[in-house]
Amino acid sequence: MQKMTTASIKSTHTPCIGICSTVFGDQICRGCKRSMHEITLWNQYNDDEKDLIWQRLESQMVLAVRQIFILVDPSRLAQQLLTLKITFPQQLDAHCWVIYLLRATKNQSIPMHQFGLTIRAEYQIFRPSELYDFIQDKWLTLALAQYDIQTNRALQQYQANQK
């Protein structure tokens, strides 16, 4: 599995995918899964702060993808993505690449085994677009839970400081 490095895309590229939902009042963007604060402050963050956000996003993506897919051959997945000219962040864990594959092919039926992937038995009846939606929903749930934990910790610290 590949892991991100400090000198990777994180410090220069935003996780934004261009479908921000925070403008509609969401605390967590349904596109990139960052909080409204992380989005608005992104350009003010230093590389270490951006790296922490990327690491959290990566771990959430991996958890969401692993629920549905078994990654049998990461190199085959990478090769197929390159062959199809699907842009994906090679610095991220290979499980994250599945999201990019599904986003690009979600309206097509593709043989996952040719991409080095196996769909878990309980999900094999679903179309790629539905699998993509399941992953996005799981990832959003993880992001919301993390946001709630952080918000509660900050509130508790604030309350403790007021005493």
C-alpha positions in Angstrom: 0.0 0.0 0.0 1.2 3.4 -0.8 1.1 6.1 1.8 1.2 9.8 1.4 4.4 11.7 2.0 4.8 15.3 3.1 6.2 16.3 -0.3 3.1 15.0 -2.1 0.0 16.6 -3.5 -1.3 17.5 -0.1 0.5 20.8 0.3 -0.3 22.1 -3.1 -3.6 20.6 -4.0 -7.0 21.0 -2.4 -9.2 18.0 -1.8 -12.0 20.0 -3.5 -13.8 18.2 -6.3 -15.9 21.1 -7.3 -19.3 20.2 -5.8 -19.2 22.0 -2.5 -22.3 21.6 -0.3 -21.2 23.9 2.5 -22.7 26.9 0.6 -26.0 25.3 1.2 -25.4 25.1 5.0 -23.8 21.7 5.4 -21.1 21.6 8.1 -19.3 18.9 6.1 -19.0 19.1 2.3 -20.6 16.2 0.6 -17.9 16.5 -2.1 -14.5 16.6 -0.4 -15.7 15.7 3.1 -13.9 18.6 4.8 -15.6 20.9 7.3 -16.7 24.3 6.3 -13.8 25.7 8.4 -11.2 23.6 6.7 -12.5 24.7 3.3 -12.5 28.4 4.1 -9.1 28.3 5.9 -7.4 25.9 3.5 -5.1 28.6 1.9 -4.0 29.8 5.3 -3.0 26.3 6.6 0.6 25.3 6.6 1.8 22.1 5.0 1.6 20.1 8.2 -2.0 21.2 8.8 -3.0 20.3 5.3 -1.2 17.0 5.7 -3.3 16.2 8.8 -6.5 16.9 6.9 -5.3 14.7 3.9 -4.4 11.9 6.3 -7.8 12.0 7.9 -9.6 12.0 4.5 -7.4 9.2 3.3 -8.2 7.0 6.3 -11.9 7.7 6.0 -11.8 6.8 2.3 -10.0 3.5 3.0 -12.5 2.5 5.6 -15.4 3.3 3.3 -13.9 1.4 0.3 -12.9 -1.6 2.4 -16.4 -2.1 3.5 -17.4 -3.0 -0.1 -14.2 -4.0 -2.0 -11.3 -6.3 -1.5 -8.2 -4.9 -3.2 -6.5 -7.9 -4.7 -3.9 -6.3 -6.9 -3.1 -2.6 -6.4 -0.7 -2.5 -9.4 -3.3 -3.9 -11.7 -5.8 -1.2 -10.5 -3.2 1.5 -11.1 -2.3 0.2 -14.6 -6.0 0.0 -15.6 -6.6 3.6 -14.3 -3.7 4.8 -16.3 -4.8 2.9 -19.4 -8.3 4.5 -19.2 -6.7 7.9 -18.5 -8.5 8.2 -15.2 -6.9 10.8 -13.0 -6.2 9.5 -9.5 -3.9 10.6 -6.7 -1.1 8.0 -6.7 0.2 9.3 -3.4 -2.9 8.0 -1.6 -3.5 4.5 -0.4 -4.6 2.3 -3.4 -8.0 1.8 -1.8 -8.8 5.4 -2.4 -8.3 4.9 -6.1 -11.5 2.9 -6.2 -13.4 6.1 -5.6 -11.8 7.7 -8.7 -12.5 4.6 -10.7 -16.2 4.5 -9.7 -16.6 8.2 -10.2 -15.3 7.9 -13.8 -17.2 4.7 -14.7 -20.3 4.7 -12.4 -22.7 4.6 -15.4 -20.9 1.7 -17.0 -20.7 -2.0 -16.1 -17.1 -2.9 -15.6 -15.5 -6.2 -14.7 -13.9 -5.4 -11.3 -11.6 -8.4 -11.4 -9.8 -6.8 -14.4 -9.0 -3.9 -12.1 -7.6 -6.1 -9.3 -10.8 -5.8 -7.3 -13.3 -8.1 -5.7 -16.7 -6.9 -4.6 -17.8 -8.3 -1.3 -20.6 -10.8 -1.7 -23.4 -8.7 -0.1 -22.7 -5.9 -2.6 -22.3 -7.8 -5.8 -25.9 -7.2 -6.9 -25.4 -3.5 -7.0 -24.4 -1.3 -10.0 -21.2 0.7 -9.9 -23.2 4.0 -9.4 -24.8 2.4 -6.3 -21.5 1.2 -5.0 -20.1 4.7 -5.5 -23.1 6.2 -3.6 -22.6 3.6 -0.7 -19.0 4.6 -0.4 -19.8 8.3 -0.5 -22.5 7.8 2.2 -20.2 5.8 4.5 -17.4 8.3 4.0 -19.7 11.2 4.8 -20.9 9.4 7.9 -17.3 9.0 9.1 -16.5 12.6 8.3 -19.6 13.8 10.3 -18.7 11.6 13.2 -15.1 13.0 13.3 -16.5 16.5 13.1 -18.9 15.9 16.0 -16.0 14.5 18.1 -13.8 17.5 17.4 -16.7 19.9 18.0 -17.6 18.2 21.3 -13.9 18.3 22.4 -13.6 22.0 21.6 -16.8 22.7 23.5 -15.7 20.7 26.5 -12.3 22.6 26.5 -14.1 25.9 26.3 -16.4 25.0 29.1 -13.5 23.8 31.3 -11.7 27.1 30.7 -14.8 29.1 31.7 -14.8 27.5 35.2 
